Amino acid sequence: MALWWWLAWQLDSSLLPSPPAVLHTLQQEAASGELQRHLAITLQRVLISFALAMALGTMIGIAMGRLALVNALLDPLLVLLLNLPALVLIILLYVWFGLVEVAAILAVVINKVPNVAVTLREGARSLDPRLEQMARVYDFSSLKRLLHVWLPQLFPYLMAATRGGLALIWKIVLVVELLGRSDGVGFQLHLAFQVFDVAGLLAYSLAFIAIVQLIELAILQPLERHASRWRRAGVQHV
């Protein structure tokens, strides 16, 4: 913050506004309600895309990790999607479906599903066969096996996919909004870029970063600590 303030004072240019100037812009946008509205729209797109990508990617990844035939059939498609630039996919979907919400969400989901699938495939491959044998001996139901045998082992992979997924989805959603939506943080950044409003660019960017950090601190880290408590309990018992 001090370096930013000093550089802004030295340059004395609108291309690098000082922290008070950015804060003033942030307050103006918040007072008008525009900041909250665009943040809410972007967060809604992020949450919908994230939920769909995690659900589809997890199912595909587990199926590929457990079934050799499914892995052989889907692996070439997975490699293709992993190497397809996100920008190309976004443009193609907008061309095919139009500048609509469905195309925006679909572009984000398709970009994220391969990453989740690859991570969960490795997790499914690493499941302990001895625990599988124990589940069969005690005649676990499918639900009980999922909750008590698979999920504890897959949890580190799910958390890796979750954190990596959010980091990727934030960025893709902003690009999707910049290219083809009329609302959201990405759209506001596009408007600010057109008029060289650096204060507006920084204000919306910092607000968005603050929301991301809040989600990390208030949701992801407590969830990770809660779900891994059995590991710590096991270590203390030993």
C-alpha positions in Angstrom: 0.0 0.0 0.0 2.8 2.4 0.9 4.7 1.6 -2.4 1.5 2.1 -4.4 0.8 5.5 -2.7 4.4 6.6 -3.2 4.4 5.6 -6.9 1.1 7.4 -7.5 2.5 10.6 -5.8 5.7 10.4 -7.9 3.9 9.8 -11.3 1.0 12.2 -10.6 -0.9 10.6 -13.4 -4.5 9.3 -13.9 -3.0 6.0 -15.1 -2.0 5.2 -11.5 -4.5 6.8 -9.1 -3.7 6.9 -5.4 -5.4 4.6 -2.8 -7.7 7.5 -1.6 -8.8 8.1 -5.2 -9.6 4.4 -5.7 -11.4 4.3 -2.3 -13.5 7.3 -3.3 -14.5 5.6 -6.6 -15.3 2.4 -4.6 -17.5 4.4 -2.2 -19.3 6.1 -5.1 -20.1 2.8 -6.8 -21.3 1.3 -3.5 -23.5 4.3 -2.7 -25.2 4.1 -6.1 -25.7 0.3 -5.6 -23.9 -0.6 -8.8 -21.0 -2.3 -7.0 -23.3 -4.6 -5.0 -25.4 -5.4 -8.1 -22.5 -6.3 -10.3 -20.7 -8.3 -7.6 -23.9 -10.3 -6.9 -24.4 -11.1 -10.6 -20.8 -12.3 -11.0 -20.9 -14.3 -7.8 -24.2 -16.0 -8.9 -22.5 -17.0 -12.2 -19.4 -18.3 -10.3 -21.5 -20.3 -7.9 -23.7 -21.9 -10.6 -20.7 -22.7 -12.8 -18.7 -24.0 -9.9 -21.5 -26.3 -8.6 -22.1 -27.8 -12.1 -18.4 -28.2 -12.9 -17.7 -29.9 -9.6 -20.6 -32.3 -9.8 -19.9 -33.3 -13.4 -16.2 -33.4 -13.0 -16.4 -35.5 -9.8 -18.7 -38.1 -11.4 -16.6 -38.3 -14.6 -13.3 -38.4 -12.7 -14.5 -41.2 -10.3 -15.9 -43.2 -13.2 -12.6 -42.8 -15.1 -10.6 -43.8 -12.1 -12.6 -46.9 -11.3 -13.5 -48.2 -14.8 -10.8 -48.8 -17.4 -13.3 -48.7 -20.3 -14.7 -45.3 -19.3 -11.1 -44.0 -18.9 -10.1 -45.3 -22.4 -13.2 -43.7 -24.0 -13.0 -40.3 -22.3 -9.3 -39.7 -21.9 -8.8 -38.4 -25.5 -11.7 -35.9 -25.0 -10.3 -34.9 -21.7 -6.8 -34.2 -23.2 -8.5 -32.2 -26.0 -10.5 -30.0 -23.6 -7.5 -29.5 -21.3 -5.5 -28.1 -24.2 -8.3 -26.0 -25.8 -7.8 -22.3 -24.9 -10.6 -20.9 -22.8 -11.0 -17.9 -25.0 -11.6 -20.1 -28.1 -14.3 -22.0 -26.3 -16.0 -18.9 -25.0 -16.1 -17.3 -28.5 -17.4 -20.5 -30.1 -20.2 -20.9 -27.6 -21.2 -17.3 -28.0 -21.3 -17.8 -31.8 -23.3 -21.0 -31.6 -25.8 -20.0 -28.9 -25.7 -16.3 -29.0 -24.8 -13.8 -26.3 -27.0 -15.5 -23.7 -26.6 -16.6 -20.1 -26.7 -20.3 -21.0 -23.7 -19.9 -23.3 -21.8 -18.0 -20.6 -22.4 -20.6 -17.9 -21.7 -23.5 -20.3 -18.3 -21.9 -21.3 -17.2 -21.7 -17.7 -18.4 -25.3 -16.9 -16.7 -26.9 -19.9 -13.5 -25.1 -19.1 -13.5 -26.4 -15.5 -14.8 -29.9 -15.8 -11.6 -31.5 -17.2 -9.5 -30.1 -14.4 -11.9 -31.6 -11.8 -12.1 -34.9 -13.6 -8.3 -35.3 -13.8 -7.9 -34.6 -10.1 -10.7 -36.9 -9.0 -9.5 -39.6 -11.4 -6.2 -39.8 -9.5 -8.1 -39.8 -6.2 -10.3 -42.7 -7.4 -7.3 -44.7 -8.5 -5.7 -44.3 -5.0 -8.6 -45.7 -3.0 -7.4 -48.3 -0.6 -8.5 -51.8 -1.8 -8.4 -53.1 1.8 -11.2 -50.7 2.8 -13.2 -51.8 -0.2 -12.8 -55.4 1.0 -13.9 -54.4 4.5 -17.0 -52.7 3.0 -17.9 -55.8 1.1 -17.4 -58.0 4.2 -19.7 -55.9 6.3 -22.2 -55.5 3.4 -22.1 -51.7 3.3 -24.8 -50.1 1.2 -23.8 -47.9 -1.7 -24.6 -44.8 0.3 -22.7 -46.0 3.3 -19.7 -46.9 1.2 -19.7 -43.5 -0.4 -20.0 -41.6 2.9 -17.6 -43.7 5.0 -15.1 -45.3 2.6 -14.8 -43.1 -0.5 -15.4 -39.6 0.6 -12.8 -39.5 3.5 -10.2 -40.8 1.0 -11.3 -38.5 -1.8 -11.5 -35.4 0.4 -7.9 -34.1 -0.2 -8.6 -34.4 -4.0 -12.0 -32.7 -3.7 -10.4 -29.8 -1.8 -7.6 -29.5 -4.4 -10.2 -29.4 -7.1 -12.3 -26.9 -5.2 -9.5 -24.4 -4.6 -8.1 -24.8 -8.1 -11.6 -24.6 -9.5 -12.5 -21.4 -7.8 -9.2 -19.8 -8.8 -9.9 -20.7 -12.4 -13.6 -20.0 -12.5 -13.2 -16.5 -11.1 -10.9 -15.6 -14.1 -13.0 -17.3 -16.8 -16.3 -15.7 -15.5 -14.7 -12.3 -15.8 -13.6 -13.0 -19.4 -17.0 -14.3 -20.3 -18.7 -11.2 -18.9 -16.2 -8.9 -20.7 -16.8 -10.6 -24.0 -20.5 -11.1 -24.1 -22.6 -10.0 -21.1 -24.1 -6.6 -20.2 -23.6 -6.9 -16.4 -21.2 -8.3 -13.8 -17.7 -7.2 -12.7 -16.2 -8.2 -16.1 -18.6 -6.0 -17.9 -17.7 -3.1 -15.6 -14.0 -3.7 -16.1 -14.6 -3.5 -19.9 -16.5 -0.2 -19.5 -13.7 1.2 -17.4 -11.1 0.1 -19.9 -12.8 1.8 -22.8 -12.5 5.2 -21.1 -9.2 4.5 -19.4 -10.8 4.7 -15.9 -8.0 3.1 -13.9 -9.6 4.1 -10.6 -12.7 2.2 -11.7 -10.7 -0.8 -12.8 -8.8 -1.0 -9.5 -12.0 -0.4 -7.4 -13.9 -3.3 -8.9 -10.9 -5.5 -9.0 -10.1 -4.9 -5.3 -13.7 -5.4 -4.3 -13.8 -8.7 -6.2 -10.5 -9.8 -4.6 -11.9 -9.0 -1.2 -14.9 -11.3 -1.8 -12.7 -14.1 -3.0 -10.5 -13.8 0.1 -13.6 -13.7 2.4 -14.9 -17.0 0.8 -11.4 -18.6 1.3 -11.2 -17.5 5.0 -14.9 -18.0 6.0 -15.8 -21.2 4.1 -12.9 -23.1 2.5 -10.4 -23.1 5.4 -13.0 -23.9 8.1 -14.4 -26.7 5.9 -11.0 -28.2 5.4 -10.2 -28.1 9.1 -13.6 -29.6 10.0 -13.3 -32.4 7.4 -9.7 -33.3 8.3 -10.3 -33.5 12.1 -10.3 -37.3 12.0 -6.7 -37.2 10.8 -5.6 -35.1 13.7 -7.5 -37.2 16.1 -5.8 -40.3 14.7 -2.4 -38.8 15.1 -3.1 -37.7 18.7 -4.4 -41.2 19.5 -1.2 -42.8 18.1 
